[in-house]
Amino acid sequence: MRKIKITLPATATSLGPGLNSLGLALGLYCTVEVSERRDETLLVETEGEGAGHYPVGLRHPVVLGMMRVFQQQERAPLGLTVRINSRIPPDSGLGAEAAFWVAGIIAANNILNNPYARPQVLEMAARYSRQPDSAVTTILGGLTASLLDGDTLIYRAFSAAPLTVAVVLPELHDYAAEVRRGRPERIPMADALYNLSRAPLLAEALRAGDLSLIAQVLHDKLRLPHLKPHIPGYDRAVDVALRTGAAAVTLSGDGPAIIAFADSDHRRVATTMEVAFENVGVKARSWVLPVDTQGVVVSVAGS
């Protein structure tokens, strides 16, 4: 009987102009333990962030990820116990759901004696989670660029500077549903070119830890204008962060989590942003996080 323990970092993706491509792994973690059973029971237990957010049982993303692998291999264990302890808030733009899918795929692959090599696991995770940038980043850690071309995953991992960031999450209960309804179908060519010209410079800035360059190229003209109206106090929070010492601020993923890059005083930056949200009646919380450079950590025990 095997017990698999998987720890994955949160991810900040679609950074600035690097939409659906650039990802940065952050030191906030989700841990999933999967143990084989001698009976036919599927037991799923959740705690921490988002406990109760997903259905417990066959419809939890961890279990869905495992089932994809079992179906593809046409074999499965008799029963399983799945214990999930996450510090990554769901629906925050920090990659919680992608981490769950990845954990399930990796757990099932290990239980079946690793029929898939790492490149295949990466491709499956990108395809099944439907969030290739988050899936690749949470597996590899550090800084990544990726895209899914049909069923083919194209990606690269870069060495990332030892940055520390402030992450602030305003509590907006209807945010995810609102932004899904508000996506534009067309974008101006000038805005697309604005983002495209800045994305490679942002990748280099993050790789080198060049905060001055990050500040020059982090702005996004495609997604941010349509998301920030759904975040009351966003502009004020960004303004106070910059006044407090942040070099640059943007959304993490589709938000509403906000990531601020600074060389010092990260806790002060985070606190001032929290206060800015509270001043418009929005409760917020924050973390000061390092960039995670390790990615997924897997341990396997037998009994």
Summary of the structure (lengths in Angstrom):
residues: 303
radius of gyration: 19.4
end to end distance: 5.4
largest distance: 60.6
contacts: 1106
relative contact order: 0.19
helix: 38%
strand: 28%
